[in-house]
Amino acid sequence: MHEAQFYISLEENKLQCQLCPHVCIIGENRRGKCNVRINKSGKLYSENYGKATGMHCEPVEKKPLYNFYPGRKIFSLGSYGCNLDCSFCQNYHLSKASYYSVISASNASVNDVVDRVINSPNSCGISYTFNEPFVWYEYMIDIAVKVKEEGYANAIVSNGYINPKPLEKLLDVIDGFNIDLKSFTDDFYKKYTGASLEPVKKTLKTIAKRNIHLEIANLVIPGLNDDTKTFGDMITWISDELGKDTPLHINRYYPSYKMSIEPTPLETIVELRETALEKLNFVYCGNVPPLNGCSDTTCPGCSETVIKRTGYKTLVDNINKNGHCVHCDYKIAIC
């Protein structure tokens, strides 16, 4: 275990964790909502520090990050625990695991992870992923500082549910994010994730204000968050508040964990993409069979395809060394 950051002491040996908006009050030998931060003798500890459940190099597009070092590999690291309780979770075997239930987690020191990043062929850096990285904040930031010093990139794949102070500290060493915007209504967040929408919107705006690369994922669940008006409101907000160059990944839902609703119809994904393209320059479809152009990057200036994707095979074409379209000289918003 490793002492956690961002907590205060209360009466009767209780602590208040201030890492995320839940601000859990944690009694002696009890854990917070994330199930991985524990009060031991009046100190808060991170139980998943140095515990890895997944470590391997893979295409950066799998995160999904499409405008972030396209065509490169990225070393992916995960642990266990989560501060949300999504009834449709795709990785519940990790998000719902605890210190006692994870038997496949391996010990991986900060230096071990950094060495793996450096020695991974064609790697642009590391992504903190698989489960919610914010609940292994201390482990992640210790790695991120050293990765940054070695000249590699740090990327976080997250639900965005974090308080402003720890987020601001992270932004000094993080180069890219994919944030899961699960819906654009607070009712959905409260009912299906046990959280709320506004802190996620605040996280997104903070990242965008710092001009750090940001992509958004939206998992479309039939009957729950596929309302066209609400989706349109979300697209307008992204365009106005974050910028129309913000890549959006519209992902198809499949039954998982506690949710048995039928998979999202493909026509819904295609229709919502068309809606999004009215205000956003880069809109992609995920968890779908090959759909014409839905994974490609198109130049907003002349509509030519500048990055072609077939599965996880990526051909970066028609972009010059300065990041401009070779056809019209439009500056493409990629890292």
C-alpha positions in Angstrom: 0.0 0.0 0.0 1.0 3.6 -0.6 -0.2 6.7 1.2 -2.8 8.5 -0.8 -2.9 12.2 -1.7 -5.9 14.6 -1.4 -7.6 13.8 1.9 -8.3 15.5 5.2 -8.7 14.2 8.7 -12.1 14.4 10.5 -13.2 13.6 14.0 -13.4 10.0 15.4 -10.5 8.9 13.2 -12.5 9.4 10.0 -11.0 10.7 6.8 -12.5 12.5 3.9 -11.1 11.6 0.5 -11.0 14.6 -1.8 -9.8 13.0 -5.0 -13.2 12.8 -6.8 -16.6 14.5 -6.4 -17.9 11.7 -4.2 -15.7 13.1 -1.4 -16.2 9.9 0.6 -16.1 10.0 4.4 -14.1 6.8 5.3 -14.0 5.3 8.8 -11.2 3.2 10.2 -10.5 0.1 8.1 -13.2 1.1 5.6 -12.8 1.9 1.9 -14.3 4.6 -0.3 -16.7 4.1 -3.1 -13.8 3.2 -5.4 -13.1 0.2 -3.1 -9.3 0.8 -3.4 -8.6 3.6 -1.0 -8.6 2.6 2.7 -8.4 4.3 6.1 -5.6 2.7 8.2 -4.9 4.3 11.6 -6.0 7.7 10.4 -4.1 7.7 7.1 -5.6 7.1 3.7 -3.8 4.5 1.6 -4.0 3.5 -2.1 -4.2 -0.3 -2.1 -3.6 -0.6 -5.9 -0.4 1.3 -6.0 2.1 -0.8 -8.0 -0.6 -3.4 -8.9 -1.0 -4.0 -12.7 -3.8 -6.1 -14.2 -2.8 -5.4 -17.8 0.5 -4.3 -19.5 1.1 -4.5 -23.2 1.8 -2.5 -26.3 -1.0 -1.9 -28.8 -2.2 0.5 -31.5 -3.0 3.9 -30.1 -6.3 3.7 -32.0 -7.6 1.0 -29.6 -7.9 3.5 -26.7 -9.6 5.0 -28.8 -7.3 7.8 -29.7 -7.5 8.6 -33.4 -5.9 12.1 -33.6 -3.2 11.3 -31.1 0.0 9.9 -32.7 -2.1 8.1 -35.4 -0.5 4.8 -36.6 1.8 4.6 -33.6 1.8 2.0 -30.8 1.2 2.9 -27.1 2.1 1.0 -24.0 -1.1 0.3 -22.0 -1.3 -0.1 -18.3 -4.2 -0.9 -16.1 -5.0 -1.7 -12.4 -8.3 -2.2 -10.7 -11.1 -0.3 -9.0 -13.5 2.5 -10.2 -15.3 5.5 -8.7 -18.4 5.0 -10.8 -20.9 2.1 -10.7 -22.0 1.8 -14.3 -24.6 -0.9 -14.8 -23.3 -1.4 -18.4 -19.6 -1.6 -17.5 -17.5 -3.4 -20.1 -14.6 -4.1 -17.7 -16.5 -4.9 -14.5 -14.0 -7.7 -13.7 -11.5 -4.9 -13.1 -13.6 -2.0 -12.0 -15.4 -4.0 -9.3 -12.4 -5.9 -8.1 -10.8 -5.2 -4.7 -7.5 -5.8 -2.9 -8.7 -9.2 -1.9 -10.4 -10.3 -5.1 -7.7 -9.5 -7.8 -5.6 -12.6 -8.1 -4.1 -11.8 -11.5 -2.6 -8.5 -10.6 1.2 -8.4 -10.8 3.6 -6.2 -9.0 5.1 -3.6 -11.3 7.3 -0.8 -9.9 7.3 2.6 -11.4 10.8 2.0 -12.9 9.7 -1.3 -14.3 6.8 0.3 -16.1 8.9 3.2 -17.4 11.5 0.7 -18.8 8.7 -1.2 -20.6 7.5 2.0 -22.2 11.0 2.9 -23.4 11.6 -0.5 -24.8 8.3 -0.9 -26.6 8.9 -0.7 -30.4 7.3 2.3 -32.1 5.7 3.4 -28.9 4.7 7.1 -28.5 4.3 6.6 -24.8 1.9 5.2 -22.3 -1.9 5.1 -21.8 -3.5 4.6 -18.3 -6.5 2.6 -19.2 -8.5 -0.7 -18.7 -10.0 0.4 -15.4 -10.5 4.0 -14.1 -7.0 5.5 -13.8 -8.0 8.3 -11.4 -8.4 5.7 -8.6 -4.8 4.8 -8.9 -3.8 8.4 -9.0 -0.6 8.2 -7.0 0.8 5.2 -9.1 -0.2 6.9 -12.3 1.3 10.3 -11.6 4.6 8.8 -10.3 4.9 6.9 -13.6 3.8 9.9 -15.7 6.5 12.2 -14.3 9.2 9.8 -15.2 7.7 9.0 -18.6 7.6 12.7 -19.4 11.2 13.1 -18.4 12.2 10.4 -20.9 10.5 12.3 -23.7 7.5 10.0 -24.1 3.8 10.9 -24.1 1.2 10.2 -21.3 -2.5 9.6 -22.2 -5.4 8.9 -19.9 -8.6 7.0 -20.8 -11.1 8.0 -18.1 -14.6 8.7 -17.0 -13.5 12.2 -16.1 -14.9 12.1 -12.5 -12.2 13.9 -10.6 -12.0 17.0 -8.5 -10.3 20.2 -9.9 -7.2 20.3 -7.7 -5.9 16.7 -8.4 -6.8 17.2 -12.1 -4.8 20.4 -12.3 -1.7 18.7 -10.9 -2.0 15.9 -13.5 -2.3 18.3 -16.4 1.4 19.3 -16.0 2.5 15.9 -17.2 -0.4 14.5 -19.3 -0.4 15.0 -23.1 -3.8 13.5 -24.1 -7.1 12.3 -22.8 -10.0 10.2 -24.0 -12.9 11.0 -21.6 -16.1 8.9 -21.6 -19.1 11.3 -21.7 -21.7 8.7 -20.9 -24.8 10.9 -21.4 -25.8 14.5 -21.5 -28.4 14.3 -18.7 -27.8 14.2 -15.0 -30.7 11.7 -14.6 -28.8 9.1 -16.6 -25.6 9.6 -14.6 -27.4 9.3 -11.3 -29.5 6.3 -12.3 -26.9 4.3 -14.3 -23.5 5.3 -13.0 -24.1 6.5 -9.4 -22.4 9.8 -10.2 -23.4 13.2 -11.8 -22.8 15.0 -15.1 -21.5 18.4 -14.1 -18.1 17.3 -12.7 -17.4 15.5 -16.0 -18.3 18.6 -18.0 -16.0 20.7 -15.7 -13.1 18.2 -16.3 -13.6 18.4 -20.1 -13.6 22.2 -20.0 -10.5 22.3 -17.8 -8.6 20.0 -20.2 -9.7 22.0 -23.3 -8.7 25.3 -21.6 -5.2 24.0 -21.1 -5.0 23.1 -24.8 -4.2 19.4 -24.0 -5.3 16.9 -26.6 -8.8 15.7 -25.9 -11.0 13.1 -27.4 -14.5 12.1 -26.2 -16.2 8.7 -26.3 -20.0 8.3 -26.1 -21.5 4.8 -25.7 -25.0 4.9 -27.2 -27.5 2.7 -25.4 -30.9 2.2 -27.0 -33.7 3.9 -25.1 -31.4 5.4 -22.5 -29.1 8.0 -24.1 -29.9 7.9 -27.8 -32.5 10.7 -27.8 -31.7 12.8 -30.8 -32.5 16.2 -29.1 -30.3 15.4 -26.1 -27.5 14.1 -28.4 -27.8 17.3 -30.4 -27.5 19.4 -27.3 -24.4 17.5 -26.4 -22.8 18.1 -29.8 -23.6 21.8 -29.6 -22.0 22.0 -26.1 -18.9 20.1 -27.3 -18.5 22.4 -30.3 -19.1 25.6 -28.3 -17.2 24.8 -25.1 -14.5 22.5 -26.3 -14.0 23.3 -29.9 -15.2 21.7 -33.2 -11.9 20.0 -33.7 -12.6 17.8 -30.6 -12.7 14.2 -31.9 -15.9 12.3 -30.9 -16.1 8.5 -30.9 -19.7 7.3 -31.1 -19.5 3.7 -29.8 -22.0 0.9 -30.2 -23.3 -0.7 -26.9 -23.4 -4.4 -26.3 -25.0 -6.1 -23.3 -22.6 -6.3 -20.4 -22.5 -6.6 -16.6 -26.1 -5.8 -15.3 -27.6 -4.5 -18.5 -29.2 -6.8 -21.1 -30.7 -4.3 -23.5 -30.2 -5.4 -27.2 -27.2 -3.9 -29.0 -27.4 -0.5 -30.5 -28.8 -0.6 -34.1 -26.1 0.3 -36.6 -28.5 2.8 -38.3 -28.7 4.7 -35.0 -24.9 5.0 -34.9 -24.8 6.2 -38.5 -27.6 8.7 -38.0 -26.0 10.2 -34.8 -22.7 10.5 -36.6 -24.4 12.5 -39.4 -25.8 14.8 -36.7 -22.5 15.2 -35.0 -20.7 16.0 -38.3 -22.9 19.1 -38.6 -20.9 20.8 -35.9 -17.8 18.7 -35.3 -14.9 18.1 -37.7 -13.8 14.6 -36.5 -16.5 12.0 -35.7 -15.8 8.3 -35.6 -17.8 5.1 -35.0 -16.6 2.4 -32.6 -17.6 -1.2 -31.8 -19.0 -1.6 -35.3 -18.2 -3.7 -38.3 -16.5 -1.8 -41.2 -18.7 1.2 -42.2 -17.8 3.4 -45.1 -15.5 6.1 -43.9 -16.6 6.0 -40.3 -13.1 5.3 -39.0 -11.2 7.6 -41.4 -10.0 11.1 -40.7 -11.2 13.6 -43.3 -9.8 17.0 -43.9 -12.2 19.7 -42.7 -10.9 22.0 -45.4 -11.4 20.0 -48.5 -13.1 16.7 -47.4 -10.2 14.5 -48.6 -9.3 11.5 -46.6 -6.0 12.1 -44.8 -5.9 9.1 -42.5 -7.3 5.7 -43.7 -8.1 3.0 -41.1 -8.9 -0.6 -41.7 -9.4 -2.3 -38.4 -6.3 -1.2 -36.4 -4.2 -0.8 -39.6 -3.7 2.9 -40.0 -2.3 4.7 -43.1 -1.4 8.3 -42.4 -1.5 9.8 -45.9 -2.1 13.3 -47.4 -0.7 15.0 -44.3 2.7 16.8 -44.6 5.4 16.9 -41.9 3.9 20.2 -40.6 0.5 18.5 -40.0 -1.2 20.2 -43.0 -3.4 18.6 -45.6 -1.4 18.2 -48.8 -4.4 19.1 -50.9 -5.6 22.4 -49.3 -3.0 23.2 -46.6 -5.6 23.0 -43.9 -4.0 22.4 -40.4 -5.2 19.0 -39.2 -5.8 18.9 -35.4 -3.6 15.9 -34.6 -0.7 15.3 -32.3 
